[in-house]
Amino acid sequence: MAADIAEQPGGYARLLQRDHAGPIAEVAAAIVRRQPRHVVFTARGTSDHAALYAAYLTEIRLGLPAGLASPSAITLFGARPDLRDALVVGVSQSGGSPDLAEVLRVARDQGALTVAVTNTPDSALATAAELTVDIAAGHERAVAATKTYTAQLLALLMLVEGVRAGGDGALPAAERAALDALPGLAERVLADPTATDLAPRYRFAAQLVTTGRGYAYPTARETALKLMETSYLPALAFSGADLLHGPLAMADPDVPVIAVVGSGPGGAAMRDVLRRLGERRADVLVIGAGADPAGAAAADRPAAAITLPDVDERYAPLLDILPAQRLALALAVARGEDPDAPRGLAKVTATR
């Protein structure tokens, strides 16, 4: 897992190279030609969080309605929704889960344009789709996905921005320049030992909450999953808005909270959440460019912070998740677990 995490800056640079960026632009151009009226994503596990990020991008950047499909509606209940004028995107590291491939097959039969976003371009998912985006992450050693997740994020970002650019799907110069800075920024984030140093703080935690708004919400969900996978720590993920609608009641000094806070509108919306957590005397760790621990600090309980480079909120998930991955790895080791071989899990999970 440590090796996979360390490879992510190189993975960003590789995906941005012409031989990978070019094919993504071609898929984007094909989408522009079809002019879909709405977008449906289908995924499982970690990939589901990448798909959620892409849904935010699609609605905010393209102005198209977007949502996540329920594969069981098709695979278990036999639904055949009318998907004419739809773009259906399957997101999967392995591309090997039968239910996701079946969703794309049915969607294609029902008139949708289908795209597979996968690390395995010869997989069943890619075969079922009309178009394929190769995330080019390389072999992932650990069961808990890290570098394939961030490669999915970047590939989906490039795809959506390519569609927004129109025409040949090529990224505008300013967008390309901002993305080209990400590998160096990721190196900088991974060089910071703060996340590893904080692991003992949560060694004896019985449960944990993660939270974020907008683009940060998928990061909160992925952070919770990584903690559950590697440390077997029950972790509940909520949007900042949903946290205030009831779950805040369980926040107290014995329930740590990891809040992902950017510097844009989503981060600004988290200020009241942090204030309320401070009132509850919760043990808060704030991660992100907007990580001001003072906002969540109780008088007798200072909050912790991992402050990250200030980038456009669209790009922040590619950096915010990195210290969370490092924290999950270090915490698993601190609790005497093996993060490379989580009990009961396999690299490819086949669901129907």
C-alpha positions in Angstrom: 0.0 0.0 0.0 2.8 2.4 0.8 4.4 1.8 -2.6 1.1 2.3 -4.4 0.5 5.6 -2.5 4.0 6.8 -3.4 3.4 6.2 -7.2 0.5 8.6 -7.5 2.4 11.7 -8.6 4.0 9.6 -11.3 0.6 8.3 -12.3 -0.7 11.8 -12.7 2.2 12.7 -14.9 1.7 9.6 -17.0 -2.0 10.1 -17.6 -1.3 13.7 -18.7 1.2 12.6 -21.3 0.1 12.9 -24.9 -0.3 9.2 -25.5 -2.9 8.9 -22.7 -4.4 12.4 -22.9 -5.0 12.1 -26.6 -7.3 9.1 -26.4 -9.3 10.7 -23.6 -9.8 13.8 -25.8 -11.0 11.5 -28.5 -13.6 10.0 -26.2 -14.6 13.5 -25.1 -15.1 14.6 -28.7 -17.3 11.5 -29.4 -19.5 12.5 -26.4 -19.7 16.1 -27.8 -20.9 14.7 -31.1 -23.7 12.7 -29.5 -24.9 15.6 -27.3 -26.3 13.6 -24.4 -29.0 15.2 -22.3 -28.1 13.5 -19.1 -25.4 11.3 -17.6 -25.6 8.2 -15.5 -22.6 6.7 -13.7 -22.4 3.1 -12.4 -19.7 1.9 -10.1 -19.0 0.0 -6.8 -16.8 0.5 -3.8 -13.9 3.0 -4.2 -14.9 3.6 -7.8 -18.3 4.7 -6.6 -16.7 7.6 -4.9 -14.8 8.5 -8.1 -18.1 8.4 -10.0 -19.7 10.7 -7.4 -16.9 13.2 -8.0 -17.6 12.9 -11.7 -21.3 13.5 -11.1 -20.5 16.8 -9.3 -18.2 17.8 -12.2 -20.9 16.9 -14.8 -23.6 19.0 -13.2 -21.4 22.0 -12.3 -19.2 22.1 -15.3 -21.4 20.8 -18.1 -24.8 21.7 -16.8 -26.2 18.2 -17.4 -28.2 16.3 -14.9 -26.1 13.4 -13.5 -26.7 10.6 -11.0 -25.5 7.2 -9.9 -27.3 4.1 -11.2 -28.5 1.3 -9.0 -27.1 -1.8 -10.8 -29.5 -4.1 -9.0 -32.4 -2.4 -10.7 -31.2 -3.9 -13.9 -29.4 -7.1 -12.8 -31.8 -8.3 -10.1 -35.1 -6.7 -11.0 -34.8 -6.7 -14.8 -35.5 -3.0 -15.3 -34.8 -1.7 -18.8 -34.9 2.1 -18.4 -35.2 4.3 -21.5 -31.7 5.6 -21.9 -32.0 7.3 -25.3 -30.0 10.6 -25.3 -28.1 9.4 -22.1 -24.4 9.0 -21.5 -23.8 6.0 -19.2 -20.3 5.7 -17.7 -19.1 2.6 -15.9 -16.2 3.2 -13.5 -14.2 0.2 -12.3 -10.6 -0.4 -11.5 -10.7 -4.0 -12.6 -13.7 -3.9 -15.0 -14.5 -7.4 -13.8 -17.7 -7.1 -11.8 -20.5 -8.7 -13.8 -23.2 -6.3 -12.7 -21.4 -3.2 -14.0 -20.8 -4.8 -17.3 -24.4 -5.8 -17.5 -25.5 -2.2 -16.8 -23.4 -1.0 -19.7 -24.7 -3.8 -22.0 -28.3 -3.0 -21.3 -27.7 0.8 -21.5 -26.1 0.3 -24.9 -29.1 -1.8 -26.0 -31.4 0.9 -24.8 -29.8 3.6 -26.9 -27.2 5.1 -24.6 -23.7 6.1 -25.4 -21.6 4.0 -23.1 -18.1 4.6 -21.7 -15.9 2.4 -19.6 -13.4 4.1 -17.3 -11.0 1.3 -16.1 -7.5 0.3 -15.4 -8.1 -2.9 -17.4 -9.0 -2.0 -21.0 -9.5 -5.6 -22.1 -12.0 -6.3 -19.2 -15.7 -7.3 -19.5 -16.7 -3.7 -18.7 -14.6 -2.3 -21.5 -15.9 -4.9 -23.9 -19.5 -4.0 -23.1 -18.9 -0.3 -23.6 -18.8 1.6 -26.9 -15.9 3.7 -25.8 -13.1 3.1 -23.2 -10.9 5.4 -21.1 -7.7 3.7 -19.8 -6.7 5.3 -16.5 -3.1 3.9 -17.0 -2.4 3.4 -13.3 -0.4 0.3 -13.7 -0.5 -2.8 -11.4 -1.8 -2.1 -8.0 -0.3 -4.3 -5.3 -2.5 -3.7 -2.3 -6.1 -4.8 -2.0 -7.2 -1.3 -0.8 -7.2 0.9 -3.9 -5.2 4.1 -3.8 -3.5 4.9 -7.0 -6.3 3.6 -9.2 -8.8 5.8 -7.3 -6.8 9.0 -8.0 -6.2 7.9 -11.6 -9.9 7.5 -12.0 -10.4 11.0 -10.6 -7.9 12.6 -13.0 -9.2 10.7 -16.0 -12.8 11.7 -15.3 -11.7 15.3 -14.7 -9.9 15.3 -18.1 -12.9 13.7 -19.8 -15.5 16.2 -18.4 -13.3 19.2 -19.1 -12.6 17.8 -22.6 -16.4 17.7 -23.2 -16.8 21.2 -21.9 -14.1 22.4 -24.3 -16.1 20.9 -27.2 -14.8 20.3 -30.7 -11.9 17.9 -30.6 -12.1 17.4 -26.8 -8.7 18.9 -26.2 -8.1 20.7 -22.9 -7.7 24.5 -23.0 -4.2 25.8 -22.4 -5.0 27.2 -18.9 -6.7 24.0 -17.8 -3.8 21.9 -19.1 -1.3 24.1 -17.3 -3.2 23.8 -14.0 -3.3 20.0 -14.4 0.4 19.8 -15.2 1.2 21.3 -11.8 -0.6 18.4 -10.0 2.2 15.9 -10.0 4.6 18.3 -8.3 1.9 19.3 -5.8 1.2 15.7 -5.0 4.9 15.0 -4.4 4.8 17.9 -1.9 1.8 16.6 -0.1 3.2 13.1 0.2 6.5 14.5 1.6 4.6 15.9 4.6 4.7 13.5 7.5 1.8 15.0 9.5 -0.8 12.4 8.5 1.5 9.5 9.7 2.4 11.4 12.8 -1.3 11.8 13.7 -2.1 8.1 13.4 -1.5 7.3 17.2 -4.3 9.9 18.0 -6.8 7.4 16.6 -5.3 4.1 17.7 -7.9 3.4 20.2 -10.9 5.0 18.5 -14.0 2.8 18.5 -15.7 4.8 15.6 -15.1 7.8 13.5 -17.0 10.2 11.3 -15.8 11.9 8.0 -17.5 14.8 6.4 -17.2 17.3 3.5 -19.3 19.4 1.1 -19.3 19.4 -2.7 -16.2 18.0 -4.4 -14.9 17.2 -0.9 -17.8 14.8 -0.1 -16.5 11.9 -2.3 -13.1 12.4 -0.5 -14.8 12.0 2.9 -16.6 8.9 1.7 -13.3 7.4 0.3 -11.5 8.2 3.5 -14.1 6.4 5.6 -13.8 3.3 3.3 -10.1 3.2 3.5 -10.2 3.3 7.3 -12.8 0.5 7.4 -10.8 -1.6 4.9 -7.4 -1.3 6.6 -8.1 -0.7 10.3 -11.6 -2.3 10.6 -12.6 1.0 12.2 -16.3 1.7 11.8 -16.4 5.0 9.9 -19.5 6.9 8.8 -19.3 9.5 6.0 -21.8 12.4 5.8 -22.0 15.5 3.7 -21.6 18.5 5.9 -25.2 19.4 5.3 -26.5 16.0 6.2 -24.3 15.9 9.3 -26.2 18.9 10.7 -29.5 17.2 10.0 -29.2 14.7 12.8 -25.9 12.8 13.0 -24.2 15.7 14.7 -25.9 14.5 17.9 -23.4 11.6 18.1 -20.4 13.9 17.9 -18.5 14.2 21.2 -14.9 14.0 22.5 -14.9 10.2 22.0 -16.0 10.2 18.3 -13.2 11.7 16.1 -14.2 13.6 13.0 -12.2 14.1 9.9 -13.4 17.1 7.9 -12.3 17.8 4.3 -12.4 21.5 3.8 -11.4 23.2 0.6 -11.0 26.9 -0.1 -13.9 27.3 -2.5 -17.7 27.3 -2.0 -17.8 23.8 -0.6 -15.1 24.8 2.0 -17.0 27.9 2.9 -20.1 25.9 3.5 -18.2 23.8 6.1 -17.5 26.7 8.4 -20.7 26.3 10.3 -20.2 22.6 10.5 -16.8 23.1 12.1 -18.2 25.6 14.5 -20.9 23.2 15.6 -18.4 20.4 16.0 -16.4 22.6 18.2 -19.4 23.3 20.3 -19.8 19.5 20.7 -16.1 19.3 21.8 -15.5 16.8 19.0 -12.0 15.6 18.3 -11.6 17.2 14.8 -8.9 16.8 12.1 -9.3 19.2 9.2 -7.7 18.3 5.9 -7.5 20.6 2.9 -6.6 24.1 1.6 -9.2 25.6 3.9 -8.0 23.7 6.9 -8.3 26.3 9.7 -8.3 24.3 12.9 -9.4 27.3 14.9 -12.9 27.0 13.4 -13.4 23.6 15.1 -11.5 24.1 18.3 -13.1 23.8 21.7 -11.7 25.7 24.6 -10.0 22.6 26.0 -9.6 20.6 22.8 -7.5 22.0 20.0 -8.3 20.7 16.5 -5.6 19.2 14.3 -5.0 20.3 10.7 -3.3 19.1 7.5 -3.1 22.2 5.3 -2.8 21.4 1.6 -1.9 23.6 -1.5 -4.6 26.0 -2.5 -5.9 24.8 -5.9 -9.2 25.1 -7.7 -11.8 23.1 -5.8 -12.2 20.8 -8.8 -8.6 19.6 -8.4 -8.5 19.4 -4.6 -9.8 15.8 -4.4 -6.6 14.7 -6.2 -4.6 16.1 -3.3 -7.0 15.9 -0.3 -7.2 12.1 -0.4 -3.4 11.6 -0.2 -2.9 12.4 3.5 -6.1 10.4 4.2 -4.5 7.4 2.5 -1.3 7.9 4.5 -3.3 8.1 7.7 -5.2 4.9 6.9 -2.0 3.1 6.3 -0.2 4.3 9.4 -3.3 3.7 11.6 -3.6 0.1 10.4 0.0 -0.5 11.3 -0.4 1.2 14.7 -3.4 -1.0 15.5 -1.4 -4.1 14.6 -3.3 -4.8 11.3 -1.9 -5.7 7.8 -3.2 -3.0 5.4 -1.9 -5.0 2.4 -4.2 -8.0 3.2 -7.5 -6.9 4.8 -9.4 -9.8 6.1 -12.2 -11.1 3.9 -11.3 -8.9 0.9 -10.0 -9.6 -2.6 -8.7 -7.3 -5.2 -11.6 -8.0 -7.6 -15.1 -8.2 -6.1 -17.7 -9.8 -8.4 -21.3 -8.8 -7.7 -24.4 -9.4 -9.6 
